[in-house]
Amino acid sequence: MSISNKIRALMKLRGFKNKDLAAAMGYSVQSLNNKMYRDSFTAADLVRIAEALDCSLAFTLPDGEQLRLTPEDLKEGN
């Protein structure tokens, strides 16, 4: 399943439409649609999406430990 399809599934679960997610991210609907079509999201985009959809973005290690990616991780110097 592509990243865009996973995002769409989360949006459906949370009751979000494209316009809602675009507004929460500070993007135009067209800009979000383009990213969805191209399936091209930056780490910052994914963090914003996770925040908007009240989810977390994490890497899960083989031992089950999770490393969460937060907006603070994306600031310069981190």
N, CA and C atoms as an extended XYZ file, in Angstrom:
234
Properties=species:S:1:pos:R:3:atomname:S:1:resname:S:1:resid:I:1 pbc="F F F"
N         0.855       -1.176        0.000 N   MET     1
C         0.000        0.000        0.000 CA  MET     1
C         0.901        1.238        0.000 C   MET     1
N         0.599        2.189       -0.856 N   SER     2
C         1.404        3.407       -0.950 CA  SER     2
C         1.179        4.303        0.268 C   SER     2
N         2.091        5.239        0.454 N   ILE     3
C         1.949        6.207        1.547 CA  ILE     3
C         0.633        6.978        1.390 C   ILE     3
N         0.346        7.404        0.167 N   SER     4
C        -0.891        8.160       -0.069 CA  SER     4
C        -2.119        7.344        0.306 C   SER     4
N        -2.116        6.069       -0.023 N   ASN     5
C        -3.265        5.217        0.321 CA  ASN     5
C        -3.389        5.056        1.832 C   ASN     5
N        -2.266        4.964        2.518 N   LYS     6
C        -2.306        4.863        3.976 CA  LYS     6
C        -2.835        6.152        4.587 C   LYS     6
N        -2.406        7.280        4.029 N   ILE     7
C        -2.900        8.574        4.512 CA  ILE     7
C        -4.402        8.686        4.264 C   ILE     7
N        -4.845        8.274        3.081 N   ARG     8
C        -6.286        8.309        2.776 CA  ARG     8
C        -7.078        7.432        3.756 C   ARG     8
N        -6.533        6.258        4.086 N   ALA     9
C        -7.213        5.368        5.032 CA  ALA     9
C        -7.318        6.027        6.404 C   ALA     9
N        -6.234        6.672        6.856 N   LEU    10
C        -6.273        7.388        8.139 CA  LEU    10
C        -7.265        8.546        8.091 C   LEU    10
N        -7.278        9.259        6.956 N   MET    11
C        -8.222       10.363        6.807 CA  MET    11
C        -9.663        9.861        6.937 C   MET    11
N        -9.941        8.727        6.309 N   LYS    12
C       -11.295        8.178        6.372 CA  LYS    12
C       -11.652        7.801        7.809 C   LYS    12
N       -10.716        7.164        8.505 N   LEU    13
C       -10.962        6.796        9.901 CA  LEU    13
C       -11.222        8.007       10.785 C   LEU    13
N       -10.540        9.120       10.493 N   ARG    14
C       -10.659       10.332       11.303 CA  ARG    14
C       -11.733       11.289       10.801 C   ARG    14
N       -12.372       10.945        9.685 N   GLY    15
C       -13.430       11.801        9.148 CA  GLY    15
C       -12.920       13.055        8.470 C   GLY    15
N       -11.710       12.996        7.925 N   PHE    16
C       -11.103       14.139        7.246 CA  PHE    16
C       -11.326       14.054        5.747 C   PHE    16
N       -11.557       15.184        5.139 N   LYS    17
C       -11.580       15.312        3.682 CA  LYS    17
C       -10.269       15.986        3.272 C   LYS    17
N        -9.956       15.953        1.983 N   ASN    18
C        -8.723       16.578        1.509 CA  ASN    18
C        -8.637       18.036        1.932 C   ASN    18
N        -9.752       18.744        1.856 N   LYS    19
C        -9.734       20.164        2.208 CA  LYS    19
C        -9.406       20.352        3.692 C   LYS    19
N        -9.871       19.430        4.535 N   ASP    20
C        -9.594       19.526        5.975 CA  ASP    20
C        -8.105       19.316        6.259 C   ASP    20
N        -7.539       18.290        5.640 N   LEU    21
C        -6.117       18.004        5.856 CA  LEU    21
C        -5.255       19.113        5.270 C   LEU    21
N        -5.609       19.586        4.083 N   ALA    22
C        -4.850       20.673        3.466 CA  ALA    22
C        -4.845       21.901        4.372 C   ALA    22
N        -5.987       22.254        4.916 N   ALA    23
C        -6.076       23.419        5.809 CA  ALA    23
C        -5.231       23.207        7.060 C   ALA    23
N        -5.277       22.004        7.632 N   ALA    24
C        -4.503       21.717        8.842 CA  ALA    24
C        -3.003       21.791        8.579 C   ALA    24
N        -2.596       21.500        7.354 N   MET    25
C        -1.172       21.514        6.999 CA  MET    25
C        -0.717       22.871        6.476 C   MET    25
N        -1.663       23.769        6.211 N   GLY    26
C        -1.315       25.065        5.647 CA  GLY    26
C        -1.053       25.002        4.154 C   GLY    26
N        -1.632       24.013        3.475 N   TYR    27
C        -1.466       23.827        2.031 CA  TYR    27
C        -2.775       24.132        1.328 C   TYR    27
N        -2.688       24.399        0.040 N   SER    28
C        -3.899       24.471       -0.769 CA  SER    28
C        -4.348       23.034       -1.039 C   SER    28
N        -5.613       22.876       -1.365 N   VAL    29
C        -6.120       21.542       -1.695 CA  VAL    29
C        -5.369       20.995       -2.900 C   VAL    29
N        -5.106       21.853       -3.883 N   GLN    30
C        -4.401       21.412       -5.087 CA  GLN    30
C        -2.992       20.924       -4.755 C   GLN    30
N        -2.300       21.620       -3.874 N   SER    31
C        -0.960       21.214       -3.475 CA  SER    31
C        -0.986       19.839       -2.799 C   SER    31
N        -1.944       19.638       -1.887 N   LEU    32
C        -2.070       18.338       -1.232 CA  LEU    32
C        -2.424       17.261       -2.251 C   LEU    32
N        -3.347       17.561       -3.154 N   ASN    33
C        -3.723       16.585       -4.186 CA  ASN    33
C        -2.519       16.193       -5.034 C   ASN    33
N        -1.679       17.167       -5.369 N   ASN    34
C        -0.473       16.871       -6.150 CA  ASN    34
C         0.462       15.940       -5.386 C   ASN    34
N         0.653       16.208       -4.101 N   LYS    35
C         1.513       15.343       -3.287 CA  LYS    35
C         0.927       13.936       -3.197 C   LYS    35
N        -0.397       13.845       -3.055 N   MET    36
C        -1.053       12.539       -3.000 CA  MET    36
C        -0.885       11.801       -4.332 C   MET    36
N        -1.080       12.512       -5.424 N   TYR    37
C        -0.974       11.891       -6.755 CA  TYR    37
C         0.443       11.379       -7.000 C   TYR    37
N         1.439       12.197       -6.648 N   ARG    38
C         2.843       11.823       -6.869 CA  ARG    38
C         3.369       10.911       -5.767 C   ARG    38
N         2.619       10.802       -4.675 N   ASP    39
C         3.056       10.019       -3.517 CA  ASP    39
C         4.422       10.520       -3.044 C   ASP    39
N         4.515       11.853       -2.947 N   SER    40
C         5.800       12.459       -2.578 CA  SER    40
C         5.622       13.384       -1.377 C   SER    40
N         5.999       12.863       -0.221 N   PHE    41
C         5.877       13.601        1.025 CA  PHE    41
C         7.239       13.709        1.683 C   PHE    41
N         7.535       14.877        2.224 N   THR    42
C         8.760       15.046        2.992 CA  THR    42
C         8.507       14.552        4.415 C   THR    42
N         9.572       14.431        5.181 N   ALA    43
C         9.419       14.055        6.592 CA  ALA    43
C         8.557       15.090        7.305 C   ALA    43
N         8.764       16.360        6.995 N   ALA    44
C         7.974       17.429        7.619 CA  ALA    44
C         6.492       17.288        7.257 C   ALA    44
N         6.196       16.936        6.005 N   ASP    45
C         4.803       16.709        5.602 CA  ASP    45
C         4.184       15.597        6.439 C   ASP    45
N         4.920       14.499        6.589 N   LEU    46
C         4.389       13.351        7.326 CA  LEU    46
C         4.154       13.673        8.793 C   LEU    46
N         5.031       14.476        9.370 N   VAL    47
C         4.838       14.895       10.770 CA  VAL    47
C         3.593       15.764       10.875 C   VAL    47
N         3.404       16.695        9.940 N   ARG    48
C         2.210       17.554        9.954 CA  ARG    48
C         0.940       16.731        9.792 C   ARG    48
N         0.999       15.750        8.901 N   ILE    49
C        -0.160       14.885        8.674 CA  ILE    49
C        -0.481       14.109        9.945 C   ILE    49
N         0.532       13.546       10.568 N   ALA    50
C         0.331       12.792       11.811 CA  ALA    50
C        -0.294       13.678       12.888 C   ALA    50
N         0.208       14.889       13.006 N   GLU    51
C        -0.357       15.817       13.999 CA  GLU    51
C        -1.811       16.133       13.685 C   GLU    51
N        -2.094       16.433       12.416 N   ALA    52
C        -3.456       16.795       12.019 CA  ALA    52
C        -4.432       15.651       12.252 C   ALA    52
N        -3.969       14.422       12.030 N   LEU    53
C        -4.839       13.250       12.163 CA  LEU    53
C        -4.767       12.617       13.553 C   LEU    53
N        -4.093       13.318       14.477 N   ASP    54
C        -3.959       12.859       15.860 CA  ASP    54
C        -3.351       11.457       15.926 C   ASP    54
N        -2.239       11.303       15.200 N   CYS    55
C        -1.487       10.051       15.156 CA  CYS    55
C        -0.039       10.361       15.492 C   CYS    55
N         0.770        9.324       15.579 N   SER    56
C         2.202        9.544       15.739 CA  SER    56
C         2.928        8.910       14.565 C   SER    56
N         4.082        9.437       14.268 N   LEU    57
C         4.926        8.910       13.200 CA  LEU    57
C         6.127        8.282       13.888 C   LEU    57
N         6.317        6.979       13.694 N   ALA    58
C         7.369        6.290       14.437 CA  ALA    58
C         8.019        5.208       13.588 C   ALA    58
N         9.273        4.948       13.903 N   PHE    59
C        10.008        3.812       13.359 CA  PHE    59
C         9.975        2.733       14.438 C   PHE    59
N         9.612        1.518       14.073 N   THR    60
C         9.583        0.422       15.031 CA  THR    60
C        10.771       -0.493       14.776 C   THR    60
N        11.592       -0.660       15.797 N   LEU    61
C        12.775       -1.502       15.708 CA  LEU    61
C        12.388       -2.971       15.896 C   LEU    61
N        13.256       -3.898       15.476 N   PRO    62
C        12.935       -5.320       15.610 CA  PRO    62
C        12.574       -5.750       17.037 C   PRO    62
N        13.136       -5.082       18.027 N   ASP    63
C        12.829       -5.454       19.422 CA  ASP    63
C        11.533       -4.819       19.928 C   ASP    63
N        10.832       -4.085       19.051 N   GLY    64
C         9.571       -3.454       19.417 CA  GLY    64
C         9.693       -2.014       19.893 C   GLY    64
N        10.924       -1.563       20.155 N   GLU    65
C        11.116       -0.170       20.575 CA  GLU    65
C        10.708        0.755       19.435 C   GLU    65
N        10.082        1.866       19.795 N   GLN    66
C         9.654        2.831       18.793 CA  GLN    66
C        10.401        4.142       18.949 C   GLN    66
N        10.841        4.667       17.816 N   LEU    67
C        11.462        5.987       17.772 CA  LEU    67
C        10.479        6.910       17.067 C   LEU    67
N         9.928        7.855       17.825 N   ARG    68
C         8.917        8.764       17.276 CA  ARG    68
C         9.567        9.985       16.641 C   ARG    68
N         9.002       10.406       15.522 N   LEU    69
C         9.442       11.604       14.825 CA  LEU    69
C         8.454       12.705       15.164 C   LEU    69
N         8.958       13.805       15.714 N   THR    70
C         8.114       14.916       16.151 CA  THR    70
C         8.545       16.193       15.431 C   THR    70
N         7.730       17.246       15.511 N   PRO    71
C         8.124       18.514       14.880 CA  PRO    71
C         9.464       19.038       15.409 C   PRO    71
N         9.757       18.804       16.663 N   GLU    72
C        11.030       19.276       17.233 CA  GLU    72
C        12.220       18.585       16.561 C   GLU    72
N        12.042       17.350       16.112 N   ASP    73
C        13.115       16.622       15.441 CA  ASP    73
C        13.482       17.238       14.095 C   ASP    73
N        12.566       18.004       13.539 N   LEU    74
C        12.772       18.558       12.203 CA  LEU    74
C        13.331       19.974       12.221 C   LEU    74
N        13.448       20.549       13.412 N   LYS    75
C        13.983       21.915       13.512 CA  LYS    75
C        15.472       21.908       13.222 C   LYS    75
N        15.952       23.025       12.692 N   GLU    76
C        17.388       23.153       12.387 CA  GLU    76
C        18.228       22.897       13.617 C   GLU    76
N        19.325       22.174       13.401 N   GLY    77
C        20.259       21.925       14.481 CA  GLY    77
C        19.965       20.662       15.261 C   GLY    77
N        18.874       19.978       14.962 N   ASN    78
C        18.540       18.727       15.665 CA  ASN    78
C        18.946       17.537       14.851 C   ASN    78
